[in-house]
């Protein structure tokens, strides 16, 4: 009798349970909400980003995707940048993801490149400085979303510092994943066209009423000082420099027998050449010297102009 009862016990269907408790919705319903959000992003975000960056950035709705959240985020690929976001009284844990090429292009535009002349970069992890440039984009996306969902209390979204998608911690296998939807938007700068996504649990979206924001997207004529401030921030960012000095050639036998206290002469006789680089890119040709108790290098030549060096450091 006991064996008969046990054989009739089956695991409850996970998707059915999620639908019963409002954590999984029909694609038709999710699609309608995604489209409404996409229209608001298309209306509000271009002017907000132009006011911040001084660049003509185009935004368009690109559809939606559904699935378990970790899978939806993984589908963004290794060339995306992620930001963890919370908005009190709406959702405590959702994500914004953006393809890296448009953020790389934005750095070039901030440094003075004509957007129409920028070649589309390949997706890749961003440097710290490139992520600094991308931070305001994530904040503006979150700000538009706050306006659209009209969460009670008027709280501001809290946007974590963006990070390269390969740096996202592996999901905890003991924590059950949730069903989510990604609202996908195109974001273009000159010839560079990328995608950003807002990934939200379906349990939140299904309870969300999209607020009317008619008239809120009127052109903001006053350009902020963000671009100038950001460029200054980029120029003031601390960068680790490395110096290489060529030493006299030695045989492998001699090198293998070197002991503490042994001396290896510099290759150069009088003025010792030093190659200074950052992030693996050569920046300066210097000569080795000393000032008081400190050893120094004196710059003798550069590898390119000021703008070239800035791009070398950030790429």
PLY file of the C-alpha trace (Angstrom):
ply
format ascii 1.0
element vertex 315
property float x
property float y
property float z
element edge 314
property int vertex1
property int vertex2
end_header
0.00 0.00 0.00
2.81 2.39 0.95
4.69 1.55 -2.26
1.54 2.19 -4.31
1.08 5.70 -2.85
4.75 6.59 -3.40
4.58 5.57 -7.04
1.74 8.06 -7.63
3.68 11.07 -6.28
5.07 13.29 -9.04
7.05 16.54 -8.93
4.87 19.60 -9.54
5.51 21.22 -12.90
7.76 24.22 -12.29
6.34 26.38 -15.09
2.76 25.63 -14.07
3.53 26.59 -10.49
5.19 29.82 -11.67
2.09 30.71 -13.70
-0.16 29.99 -10.71
1.75 32.37 -8.42
2.21 35.14 -11.01
5.92 34.59 -11.67
5.51 33.59 -15.33
3.27 35.27 -17.87
2.03 34.72 -21.39
4.33 36.07 -24.11
1.45 38.21 -25.38
1.17 40.03 -22.06
4.94 40.36 -21.57
5.28 41.60 -25.16
2.70 44.34 -24.61
4.48 45.60 -21.50
7.88 45.39 -23.23
6.57 47.36 -26.20
5.18 50.10 -23.94
8.52 50.36 -22.14
10.36 50.32 -25.47
8.28 53.22 -26.75
9.10 55.26 -23.65
12.81 54.50 -23.98
12.65 55.55 -27.65
10.91 58.79 -26.72
12.85 59.92 -23.67
16.34 58.43 -23.80
17.81 60.04 -26.97
17.34 63.61 -25.72
18.57 62.73 -22.24
21.74 61.11 -23.59
22.37 63.95 -26.04
22.01 66.47 -23.23
24.58 64.52 -21.22
27.08 63.57 -23.92
26.58 66.12 -26.68
26.30 63.16 -29.11
23.37 62.29 -31.34
22.44 58.84 -30.03
19.57 56.92 -31.59
17.34 54.54 -29.62
14.84 51.99 -30.99
12.76 49.09 -29.74
14.24 45.69 -30.73
11.83 43.23 -29.11
11.89 41.11 -25.97
13.19 37.75 -24.76
11.97 35.52 -21.95
13.45 32.67 -19.95
15.23 32.00 -16.69
17.11 35.11 -15.65
20.60 33.61 -15.59
20.11 32.23 -19.09
18.75 35.54 -20.40
21.77 37.37 -18.99
24.20 34.76 -20.34
22.72 35.25 -23.82
24.15 38.79 -23.83
27.59 37.25 -24.38
31.08 38.01 -23.10
31.25 41.36 -24.93
28.52 42.96 -22.82
28.72 45.22 -19.79
26.30 44.60 -16.91
24.93 46.75 -14.12
22.89 45.54 -11.12
20.05 47.92 -10.29
17.37 48.28 -7.64
14.37 50.59 -7.42
12.61 50.75 -4.09
8.91 49.85 -4.13
9.26 48.29 -7.59
12.12 45.78 -7.95
15.09 45.21 -5.66
17.15 43.23 -8.17
17.18 43.75 -11.92
19.92 44.20 -14.51
20.91 46.51 -17.35
23.20 45.09 -20.02
24.84 46.94 -22.91
27.00 45.77 -25.81
30.54 47.12 -25.49
31.04 48.55 -29.03
28.78 51.58 -28.55
30.48 52.42 -25.24
33.91 52.15 -26.88
32.67 54.48 -29.64
31.34 56.90 -27.02
34.82 57.14 -25.47
36.26 58.05 -28.87
33.55 60.67 -29.38
34.19 62.18 -25.93
37.88 62.44 -26.85
37.03 64.44 -29.96
36.51 61.89 -32.74
33.77 62.67 -35.25
31.05 60.04 -34.62
30.49 59.43 -38.34
34.20 58.56 -38.79
34.33 55.98 -35.98
34.74 52.42 -37.20
32.59 49.86 -35.40
34.74 48.22 -32.71
34.67 44.50 -32.01
32.97 43.44 -28.76
35.48 43.10 -25.94
35.81 43.66 -22.19
36.05 47.34 -21.30
38.85 49.04 -19.41
38.17 50.87 -16.15
38.17 54.24 -17.91
35.78 53.01 -20.62
33.42 51.77 -17.92
33.64 55.21 -16.28
32.40 56.69 -19.55
29.54 54.17 -19.69
28.28 54.84 -16.15
26.02 57.80 -17.13
24.40 55.71 -19.88
23.34 53.11 -17.30
22.07 55.84 -14.97
19.98 57.43 -17.73
18.46 54.07 -18.72
17.53 53.47 -15.07
16.14 57.01 -14.78
13.85 56.51 -17.79
12.69 53.18 -16.37
11.86 54.86 -13.04
9.78 57.42 -14.90
7.95 54.70 -16.84
7.00 52.43 -13.93
6.20 55.31 -11.54
7.16 53.39 -8.39
5.48 54.72 -5.20
7.54 57.07 -3.06
9.46 58.73 -5.87
12.70 56.93 -4.97
15.75 57.12 -7.24
17.16 53.90 -8.73
20.38 52.58 -7.21
22.75 51.57 -10.01
25.77 49.46 -9.14
29.03 50.11 -10.93
28.92 48.35 -14.32
31.26 45.41 -14.92
32.25 43.18 -17.81
29.88 40.22 -18.14
32.61 37.55 -17.64
33.13 39.06 -14.16
29.54 38.26 -13.09
29.64 35.80 -10.17
28.47 32.30 -11.01
24.87 31.69 -9.92
24.42 29.96 -6.57
23.07 26.48 -7.41
21.15 26.40 -4.12
19.10 29.48 -5.09
16.27 28.82 -7.54
16.41 30.98 -10.66
13.46 33.21 -11.55
11.68 33.74 -14.86
12.62 37.07 -16.39
12.11 39.15 -19.50
14.66 41.23 -21.36
13.46 44.42 -23.04
15.95 44.86 -25.89
16.69 48.31 -27.37
19.04 49.33 -30.16
21.46 52.14 -29.33
23.38 53.79 -32.15
26.22 56.31 -32.35
27.29 57.21 -35.89
27.74 53.94 -37.81
28.01 51.91 -34.58
24.79 50.08 -33.70
24.59 48.04 -30.51
21.92 46.77 -28.13
21.14 47.44 -24.51
18.74 45.32 -22.46
16.78 45.73 -19.26
16.30 42.34 -17.58
13.44 42.23 -15.05
11.75 39.33 -13.20
8.41 38.56 -14.83
6.75 38.59 -11.41
7.54 42.32 -11.29
6.63 43.13 -14.88
3.24 41.43 -14.64
2.27 43.75 -11.78
3.63 46.91 -13.45
1.39 49.63 -14.79
3.29 51.75 -17.31
2.84 55.44 -16.54
1.93 58.00 -19.17
4.92 60.23 -19.91
3.46 62.25 -22.78
5.41 65.46 -23.21
8.21 64.34 -20.92
10.47 63.64 -23.88
10.56 67.16 -25.24
13.98 68.21 -26.45
16.31 69.41 -23.70
18.03 72.41 -25.26
20.45 73.09 -22.46
23.50 70.88 -22.86
25.00 69.82 -19.52
28.68 70.03 -18.75
28.92 66.24 -18.47
31.05 65.73 -21.56
33.64 68.28 -20.42
33.64 66.90 -16.88
33.98 63.33 -18.11
36.85 64.16 -20.42
38.59 65.87 -17.49
37.90 62.81 -15.34
39.42 60.57 -18.00
42.50 62.75 -18.19
42.92 62.68 -14.40
42.50 58.92 -14.04
45.48 57.21 -12.44
47.35 54.92 -14.85
50.10 52.48 -13.92
53.23 53.04 -16.01
55.93 50.45 -16.61
59.50 51.08 -17.74
61.69 48.62 -19.64
65.46 48.93 -19.81
67.46 46.76 -22.17
70.30 44.94 -20.44
73.53 43.57 -21.88
73.14 40.23 -23.63
74.33 37.21 -21.64
74.61 33.56 -22.48
72.13 31.11 -21.02
74.93 29.53 -19.03
75.85 32.85 -17.42
72.19 33.70 -16.69
71.59 30.34 -15.03
74.55 30.93 -12.68
73.65 34.44 -11.52
73.59 34.85 -7.75
72.42 37.63 -5.39
74.90 40.49 -5.62
75.91 39.85 -9.24
75.67 42.87 -11.55
74.21 43.01 -15.08
75.26 46.10 -17.06
72.83 48.20 -19.12
72.99 47.65 -22.86
73.49 51.38 -23.57
76.76 53.06 -22.74
76.07 56.72 -21.94
72.37 57.61 -22.17
70.36 54.57 -21.07
67.19 54.17 -23.17
63.98 53.39 -21.30
60.69 52.40 -22.98
57.66 53.46 -20.89
54.30 51.80 -21.49
50.81 51.46 -20.00
48.36 48.62 -20.63
50.98 47.02 -22.86
51.15 50.06 -25.20
54.42 51.97 -25.64
53.95 55.66 -24.81
57.35 57.31 -24.40
61.02 56.89 -25.14
62.99 58.05 -22.10
66.51 58.19 -20.72
67.46 56.78 -17.35
68.70 59.13 -14.64
68.60 60.09 -11.00
67.24 63.01 -8.99
68.43 63.09 -5.40
67.72 59.73 -3.82
65.22 58.68 -6.51
65.86 57.08 -9.85
64.00 58.79 -12.70
63.35 58.71 -16.44
63.37 61.78 -18.68
60.98 61.82 -21.65
62.82 62.21 -24.95
60.15 61.20 -27.48
56.51 60.11 -27.64
54.64 57.44 -29.54
52.01 59.67 -31.17
50.00 62.74 -30.23
48.19 63.42 -26.96
44.96 61.96 -28.39
46.84 58.91 -29.67
48.29 58.27 -26.22
44.88 58.63 -24.56
43.37 56.11 -26.97
46.32 53.74 -26.50
45.87 53.80 -22.72
42.11 53.18 -22.84
42.04 50.50 -25.52
0 1
1 2
2 3
3 4
4 5
5 6
6 7
7 8
8 9
9 10
10 11
11 12
12 13
13 14
14 15
15 16
16 17
17 18
18 19
19 20
20 21
21 22
22 23
23 24
24 25
25 26
26 27
27 28
28 29
29 30
30 31
31 32
32 33
33 34
34 35
35 36
36 37
37 38
38 39
39 40
40 41
41 42
42 43
43 44
44 45
45 46
46 47
47 48
48 49
49 50
50 51
51 52
52 53
53 54
54 55
55 56
56 57
57 58
58 59
59 60
60 61
61 62
62 63
63 64
64 65
65 66
66 67
67 68
68 69
69 70
70 71
71 72
72 73
73 74
74 75
75 76
76 77
77 78
78 79
79 80
80 81
81 82
82 83
83 84
84 85
85 86
86 87
87 88
88 89
89 90
90 91
91 92
92 93
93 94
94 95
95 96
96 97
97 98
98 99
99 100
100 101
101 102
102 103
103 104
104 105
105 106
106 107
107 108
108 109
109 110
110 111
111 112
112 113
113 114
114 115
115 116
116 117
117 118
118 119
119 120
120 121
121 122
122 123
123 124
124 125
125 126
126 127
127 128
128 129
129 130
130 131
131 132
132 133
133 134
134 135
135 136
136 137
137 138
138 139
139 140
140 141
141 142
142 143
143 144
144 145
145 146
146 147
147 148
148 149
149 150
150 151
151 152
152 153
153 154
154 155
155 156
156 157
157 158
158 159
159 160
160 161
161 162
162 163
163 164
164 165
165 166
166 167
167 168
168 169
169 170
170 171
171 172
172 173
173 174
174 175
175 176
176 177
177 178
178 179
179 180
180 181
181 182
182 183
183 184
184 185
185 186
186 187
187 188
188 189
189 190
190 191
191 192
192 193
193 194
194 195
195 196
196 197
197 198
198 199
199 200
200 201
201 202
202 203
203 204
204 205
205 206
206 207
207 208
208 209
209 210
210 211
211 212
212 213
213 214
214 215
215 216
216 217
217 218
218 219
219 220
220 221
221 222
222 223
223 224
224 225
225 226
226 227
227 228
228 229
229 230
230 231
231 232
232 233
233 234
234 235
235 236
236 237
237 238
238 239
239 240
240 241
241 242
242 243
243 244
244 245
245 246
246 247
247 248
248 249
249 250
250 251
251 252
252 253
253 254
254 255
255 256
256 257
257 258
258 259
259 260
260 261
261 262
262 263
263 264
264 265
265 266
266 267
267 268
268 269
269 270
270 271
271 272
272 273
273 274
274 275
275 276
276 277
277 278
278 279
279 280
280 281
281 282
282 283
283 284
284 285
285 286
286 287
287 288
288 289
289 290
290 291
291 292
292 293
293 294
294 295
295 296
296 297
297 298
298 299
299 300
300 301
301 302
302 303
303 304
304 305
305 306
306 307
307 308
308 309
309 310
310 311
311 312
312 313
313 314
